[in-house]
Amino acid sequence: MSTRELPVDREELRRYQISLANRDFCSHLLIPLEKCRRETAFSMSKCHHQLHAYEQCQYDEYQKSVKAALTQK
């Protein structure tokens, strides 16, 4: 089984104050979302593209974990 590396380094996650709970394989998409939120005073209607990309990544990662769990049975 191969190990995967996070797509962004820990220092950048720390710089953008990404919580430990959110540091996963989609955290590289959370950084632009957080930037947008801060630049638009947390107006999510202006950050919907970034939010969608992050949520899609989360869904895709969930699907991968379900598939991996099913193949281990």
Helices and strands as residue ranges (DSSP letters): H 10-15, G 20-22, H 27-39, G 44-46, H 48-72
